[in-house]
Amino acid sequence: MKNIFEKVNIRKNVETLRTAMIKSGMENGLNHPITIKLSQNLDKLLNEYSLNFSN
């Protein structure tokens, strides 16, 4: 099991990516390559979080 510091770090990164994705979506549009890339990175991070910290 991963330690609590790694869990907190991933959660902070999730919030940072989520904020950046929302900002990009509002400024550039939802189909802009930057918004899409941020969304994909957020998905990967959420999957990592789920795999390591669910249960």
C-alpha positions as CSV (number, residue, x, y, z in Angstrom):
1,M,0.0,0.0,0.0
2,K,1.2,3.5,-0.8
3,N,2.0,5.9,2.0
4,I,-0.2,8.8,3.0
5,F,2.3,11.4,1.6
6,E,2.0,9.9,-1.9
7,K,-1.8,9.9,-1.6
8,V,-1.8,13.6,-0.6
9,N,0.6,14.4,-3.5
10,I,-1.5,12.7,-6.1
11,R,-4.7,14.5,-4.8
12,K,-2.9,17.8,-5.0
13,N,-1.8,17.0,-8.6
14,V,-5.4,16.0,-9.5
15,E,-6.7,19.3,-8.3
16,T,-4.0,21.2,-10.1
17,L,-4.7,19.4,-13.4
18,R,-8.4,19.8,-12.9
19,T,-8.1,23.5,-12.5
20,A,-5.8,23.8,-15.5
21,M,-8.1,21.7,-17.7
22,I,-11.2,23.9,-16.7
23,K,-9.3,27.1,-17.4
24,S,-8.1,25.7,-20.8
25,G,-11.6,24.6,-21.7
26,M,-13.0,28.1,-20.9
27,E,-10.2,29.9,-22.7
28,N,-9.5,27.6,-25.7
29,G,-12.6,25.4,-26.0
30,L,-13.3,21.8,-25.0
31,N,-11.9,20.4,-28.3
32,H,-8.6,22.3,-28.2
33,P,-5.5,20.0,-28.1
34,I,-4.2,21.5,-24.8
35,T,-7.6,20.9,-23.1
36,I,-7.7,17.3,-24.4
37,K,-4.2,16.6,-23.3
38,L,-4.9,17.9,-19.8
39,S,-8.0,15.8,-19.7
40,Q,-6.1,12.7,-20.7
41,N,-3.4,13.4,-18.1
42,L,-6.1,13.9,-15.4
43,D,-7.7,10.6,-16.4
44,K,-4.3,8.8,-16.0
45,L,-3.8,10.3,-12.6
46,L,-7.3,9.5,-11.4
47,N,-6.8,5.9,-12.6
48,E,-3.5,5.7,-10.7
49,Y,-5.2,7.1,-7.6
50,S,-8.0,4.6,-7.9
51,L,-5.6,1.6,-8.4
52,N,-3.4,2.5,-5.5
53,F,-5.9,3.9,-2.9
54,S,-9.2,2.3,-3.4
55,N,-10.5,0.0,-0.7
